[in-house]
Amino acid sequence: MGLRDVGASLPPGFRFYPSDEELVCHYLYKKIANEPLLKGTLVDIDLHTCEPWQLPEVAKLNSSEWYFFNFRDRKYATGYRTNRATASGYWKATGKDRMVHNPRTRAIVGMRKTLVFYQNRAPHGIKTGWIMHEFRLENPHTPPKVCS
């Protein structure tokens, strides 16, 4: 069951607009901890095999934003650099990472990185209008207890 199927079964007017804290605490952490999630809310994809313009067909609850789980691919097997390349381009990090805070306690529960898609290969890529926000837990080995 994909997001399109879930969207078809929801009442008229429903919007899926989770906050950054909700994405980190209620979706990302549960996914990493293998806890049950509402079936079909976010689908697993491989961003390395999908181009940005293919994403609307993969999963969509509304017309302008899509939410996915993606595994973190390493550029080198023994390194820490993340591979964000696709067949026709790459996702480039822009700006600085933003902290995701629990709104009640103001504790840091995760980080948000903004990525922009460039066609072709670096350093001669052509900037496009595709933007993605990548979320990660602040400490993936410890549950974000401040999220509850």
TILO-650788 format. One record per residue (C-alpha): residue number from 1; chain; x, y, z. Coordinates in nm, 3 decimals, decimal comma. Layout:
# TILO-650788
@pos: NUM | unit: A | xx: X | yy: Y | zz: Z
...
***
This chain:
# TILO-650788
@pos: 1 | unit: A | xx: 0,000 | yy: 0,000 | zz: 0,000
@pos: 2 | unit: A | xx: 0,152 | yy: 0,331 | zz: -0,109
@pos: 3 | unit: A | xx: 0,076 | yy: 0,687 | zz: -0,011
@pos: 4 | unit: A | xx: -0,154 | yy: 0,728 | zz: -0,310
@pos: 5 | unit: A | xx: -0,370 | yy: 0,442 | zz: -0,177
@pos: 6 | unit: A | xx: -0,376 | yy: 0,592 | zz: 0,173
@pos: 7 | unit: A | xx: -0,470 | yy: 0,933 | zz: 0,031
@pos: 8 | unit: A | xx: -0,766 | yy: 0,783 | zz: -0,154
@pos: 9 | unit: A | xx: -0,907 | yy: 0,641 | zz: 0,172
@pos: 10 | unit: A | xx: -0,880 | yy: 0,962 | zz: 0,378
@pos: 11 | unit: A | xx: -1,165 | yy: 1,206 | zz: 0,430
@pos: 12 | unit: A | xx: -1,190 | yy: 1,514 | zz: 0,206
@pos: 13 | unit: A | xx: -0,971 | yy: 1,797 | zz: 0,325
@pos: 14 | unit: A | xx: -0,717 | yy: 1,580 | zz: 0,503
@pos: 15 | unit: A | xx: -0,362 | yy: 1,716 | zz: 0,481
@pos: 16 | unit: A | xx: -0,046 | yy: 1,537 | zz: 0,587
@pos: 17 | unit: A | xx: 0,177 | yy: 1,819 | zz: 0,708
@pos: 18 | unit: A | xx: 0,387 | yy: 1,679 | zz: 0,993
@pos: 19 | unit: A | xx: 0,619 | yy: 1,913 | zz: 1,180
@pos: 20 | unit: A | xx: 0,992 | yy: 1,851 | zz: 1,177
@pos: 21 | unit: A | xx: 0,970 | yy: 1,716 | zz: 1,532
@pos: 22 | unit: A | xx: 0,688 | yy: 1,478 | zz: 1,434
@pos: 23 | unit: A | xx: 0,888 | yy: 1,350 | zz: 1,136
@pos: 24 | unit: A | xx: 1,191 | yy: 1,280 | zz: 1,357
@pos: 25 | unit: A | xx: 1,018 | yy: 1,141 | zz: 1,666
@pos: 26 | unit: A | xx: 0,707 | yy: 0,971 | zz: 1,537
@pos: 27 | unit: A | xx: 0,823 | yy: 0,843 | zz: 1,200
@pos: 28 | unit: A | xx: 1,201 | yy: 0,830 | zz: 1,167
@pos: 29 | unit: A | xx: 1,275 | yy: 0,694 | zz: 1,514
@pos: 30 | unit: A | xx: 1,001 | yy: 0,433 | zz: 1,490
@pos: 31 | unit: A | xx: 1,135 | yy: 0,323 | zz: 1,151
@pos: 32 | unit: A | xx: 1,490 | yy: 0,286 | zz: 1,284
@pos: 33 | unit: A | xx: 1,369 | yy: 0,107 | zz: 1,599
@pos: 34 | unit: A | xx: 1,150 | yy: -0,131 | zz: 1,391
@pos: 35 | unit: A | xx: 0,841 | yy: -0,013 | zz: 1,576
@pos: 36 | unit: A | xx: 0,507 | yy: -0,037 | zz: 1,397
@pos: 37 | unit: A | xx: 0,407 | yy: 0,258 | zz: 1,180
@pos: 38 | unit: A | xx: 0,070 | yy: 0,338 | zz: 1,029
@pos: 39 | unit: A | xx: 0,083 | yy: 0,125 | zz: 0,717
@pos: 40 | unit: A | xx: 0,148 | yy: 0,327 | zz: 0,404
@pos: 41 | unit: A | xx: 0,219 | yy: 0,665 | zz: 0,564
@pos: 42 | unit: A | xx: 0,575 | yy: 0,683 | zz: 0,436
@pos: 43 | unit: A | xx: 0,715 | yy: 0,447 | zz: 0,176
@pos: 44 | unit: A | xx: 1,068 | yy: 0,316 | zz: 0,133
@pos: 45 | unit: A | xx: 1,242 | yy: 0,426 | zz: -0,185
@pos: 46 | unit: A | xx: 1,594 | yy: 0,431 | zz: -0,320
@pos: 47 | unit: A | xx: 1,666 | yy: 0,794 | zz: -0,405
@pos: 48 | unit: A | xx: 1,978 | yy: 0,683 | zz: -0,591
@pos: 49 | unit: A | xx: 1,770 | yy: 0,512 | zz: -0,859
@pos: 50 | unit: A | xx: 1,493 | yy: 0,775 | zz: -0,876
@pos: 51 | unit: A | xx: 1,521 | yy: 1,112 | zz: -1,040
@pos: 52 | unit: A | xx: 1,334 | yy: 1,397 | zz: -0,866
@pos: 53 | unit: A | xx: 1,074 | yy: 1,422 | zz: -1,143
@pos: 54 | unit: A | xx: 0,987 | yy: 1,053 | zz: -1,089
@pos: 55 | unit: A | xx: 0,904 | yy: 1,100 | zz: -0,720
@pos: 56 | unit: A | xx: 0,548 | yy: 1,236 | zz: -0,764
@pos: 57 | unit: A | xx: 0,450 | yy: 0,906 | zz: -0,927
@pos: 58 | unit: A | xx: 0,604 | yy: 0,699 | zz: -0,646
@pos: 59 | unit: A | xx: 0,401 | yy: 0,843 | zz: -0,359
@pos: 60 | unit: A | xx: 0,187 | yy: 1,147 | zz: -0,307
@pos: 61 | unit: A | xx: -0,062 | yy: 1,266 | zz: -0,046
@pos: 62 | unit: A | xx: -0,080 | yy: 1,624 | zz: -0,166
@pos: 63 | unit: A | xx: 0,031 | yy: 1,810 | zz: -0,473
@pos: 64 | unit: A | xx: 0,353 | yy: 1,974 | zz: -0,359
@pos: 65 | unit: A | xx: 0,525 | yy: 1,765 | zz: -0,088
@pos: 66 | unit: A | xx: 0,619 | yy: 1,398 | zz: -0,065
@pos: 67 | unit: A | xx: 0,761 | yy: 1,202 | zz: 0,229
@pos: 68 | unit: A | xx: 0,985 | yy: 0,897 | zz: 0,199
@pos: 69 | unit: A | xx: 1,222 | yy: 0,675 | zz: 0,391
@pos: 70 | unit: A | xx: 1,555 | yy: 0,625 | zz: 0,221
@pos: 71 | unit: A | xx: 1,857 | yy: 0,428 | zz: 0,335
@pos: 72 | unit: A | xx: 2,182 | yy: 0,620 | zz: 0,372
@pos: 73 | unit: A | xx: 2,422 | yy: 0,508 | zz: 0,102
@pos: 74 | unit: A | xx: 2,794 | yy: 0,556 | zz: 0,156
@pos: 75 | unit: A | xx: 3,011 | yy: 0,695 | zz: -0,122
@pos: 76 | unit: A | xx: 3,294 | yy: 0,466 | zz: -0,015
@pos: 77 | unit: A | xx: 3,250 | yy: 0,139 | zz: 0,173
@pos: 78 | unit: A | xx: 3,496 | yy: 0,234 | zz: 0,447
@pos: 79 | unit: A | xx: 3,417 | yy: 0,607 | zz: 0,463
@pos: 80 | unit: A | xx: 3,156 | yy: 0,836 | zz: 0,608
@pos: 81 | unit: A | xx: 3,073 | yy: 1,047 | zz: 0,302
@pos: 82 | unit: A | xx: 2,714 | yy: 1,008 | zz: 0,188
@pos: 83 | unit: A | xx: 2,639 | yy: 0,916 | zz: -0,172
@pos: 84 | unit: A | xx: 2,363 | yy: 1,140 | zz: -0,310
@pos: 85 | unit: A | xx: 2,416 | yy: 1,077 | zz: -0,681
@pos: 86 | unit: A | xx: 2,149 | yy: 0,962 | zz: -0,926
@pos: 87 | unit: A | xx: 2,185 | yy: 0,857 | zz: -1,290
@pos: 88 | unit: A | xx: 2,140 | yy: 1,212 | zz: -1,421
@pos: 89 | unit: A | xx: 2,265 | yy: 1,431 | zz: -1,136
@pos: 90 | unit: A | xx: 2,320 | yy: 1,470 | zz: -0,764
@pos: 91 | unit: A | xx: 2,171 | yy: 1,618 | zz: -0,449
@pos: 92 | unit: A | xx: 2,397 | yy: 1,888 | zz: -0,304
@pos: 93 | unit: A | xx: 2,377 | yy: 2,005 | zz: 0,057
@pos: 94 | unit: A | xx: 2,317 | yy: 2,378 | zz: 0,094
@pos: 95 | unit: A | xx: 2,339 | yy: 2,597 | zz: 0,400
@pos: 96 | unit: A | xx: 2,399 | yy: 2,462 | zz: 0,745
@pos: 97 | unit: A | xx: 2,221 | yy: 2,180 | zz: 0,920
@pos: 98 | unit: A | xx: 1,922 | yy: 2,295 | zz: 1,124
@pos: 99 | unit: A | xx: 1,843 | yy: 2,156 | zz: 1,467
@pos: 100 | unit: A | xx: 1,503 | yy: 1,997 | zz: 1,523
@pos: 101 | unit: A | xx: 1,379 | yy: 2,078 | zz: 1,873
@pos: 102 | unit: A | xx: 1,106 | yy: 1,934 | zz: 2,087
@pos: 103 | unit: A | xx: 0,863 | yy: 2,227 | zz: 2,109
@pos: 104 | unit: A | xx: 0,793 | yy: 2,169 | zz: 2,478
@pos: 105 | unit: A | xx: 1,139 | yy: 2,100 | zz: 2,620
@pos: 106 | unit: A | xx: 1,347 | yy: 2,268 | zz: 2,347
@pos: 107 | unit: A | xx: 1,579 | yy: 1,964 | zz: 2,357
@pos: 108 | unit: A | xx: 1,747 | yy: 1,871 | zz: 2,029
@pos: 109 | unit: A | xx: 1,588 | yy: 1,555 | zz: 1,885
@pos: 110 | unit: A | xx: 1,732 | yy: 1,560 | zz: 1,533
@pos: 111 | unit: A | xx: 1,883 | yy: 1,754 | zz: 1,246
@pos: 112 | unit: A | xx: 1,748 | yy: 1,876 | zz: 0,912
@pos: 113 | unit: A | xx: 1,969 | yy: 1,922 | zz: 0,606
@pos: 114 | unit: A | xx: 1,850 | yy: 2,103 | zz: 0,292
@pos: 115 | unit: A | xx: 1,954 | yy: 1,953 | zz: -0,042
@pos: 116 | unit: A | xx: 1,918 | yy: 2,094 | zz: -0,395
@pos: 117 | unit: A | xx: 1,923 | yy: 1,876 | zz: -0,706
@pos: 118 | unit: A | xx: 2,182 | yy: 1,950 | zz: -0,977
@pos: 119 | unit: A | xx: 2,174 | yy: 1,787 | zz: -1,320
@pos: 120 | unit: A | xx: 2,497 | yy: 1,647 | zz: -1,469
@pos: 121 | unit: A | xx: 2,810 | yy: 1,582 | zz: -1,262
@pos: 122 | unit: A | xx: 2,995 | yy: 1,802 | zz: -1,017
@pos: 123 | unit: A | xx: 3,148 | yy: 2,056 | zz: -1,050
@pos: 124 | unit: A | xx: 2,961 | yy: 2,136 | zz: -1,372
@pos: 125 | unit: A | xx: 2,612 | yy: 2,063 | zz: -1,243
@pos: 126 | unit: A | xx: 2,315 | yy: 2,279 | zz: -1,337
@pos: 127 | unit: A | xx: 2,098 | yy: 2,382 | zz: -1,042
@pos: 128 | unit: A | xx: 1,733 | yy: 2,282 | zz: -1,067
@pos: 129 | unit: A | xx: 1,426 | yy: 2,381 | zz: -0,866
@pos: 130 | unit: A | xx: 1,405 | yy: 2,049 | zz: -0,683
@pos: 131 | unit: A | xx: 1,460 | yy: 2,080 | zz: -0,307
@pos: 132 | unit: A | xx: 1,468 | yy: 1,805 | zz: -0,045
@pos: 133 | unit: A | xx: 1,495 | yy: 1,810 | zz: 0,333
@pos: 134 | unit: A | xx: 1,687 | yy: 1,521 | zz: 0,487
@pos: 135 | unit: A | xx: 1,617 | yy: 1,439 | zz: 0,851
@pos: 136 | unit: A | xx: 1,834 | yy: 1,238 | zz: 1,085
@pos: 137 | unit: A | xx: 1,819 | yy: 1,155 | zz: 1,454
@pos: 138 | unit: A | xx: 2,059 | yy: 1,340 | zz: 1,681
@pos: 139 | unit: A | xx: 2,159 | yy: 1,009 | zz: 1,838
@pos: 140 | unit: A | xx: 2,030 | yy: 0,707 | zz: 1,641
@pos: 141 | unit: A | xx: 2,130 | yy: 0,459 | zz: 1,914
@pos: 142 | unit: A | xx: 1,925 | yy: 0,625 | zz: 2,189
@pos: 143 | unit: A | xx: 1,550 | yy: 0,678 | zz: 2,168
@pos: 144 | unit: A | xx: 1,452 | yy: 1,044 | zz: 2,164
@pos: 145 | unit: A | xx: 1,274 | yy: 1,030 | zz: 2,501
@pos: 146 | unit: A | xx: 1,219 | yy: 1,403 | zz: 2,486
@pos: 147 | unit: A | xx: 0,977 | yy: 1,344 | zz: 2,198
@pos: 148 | unit: A | xx: 0,690 | yy: 1,211 | zz: 2,404
***
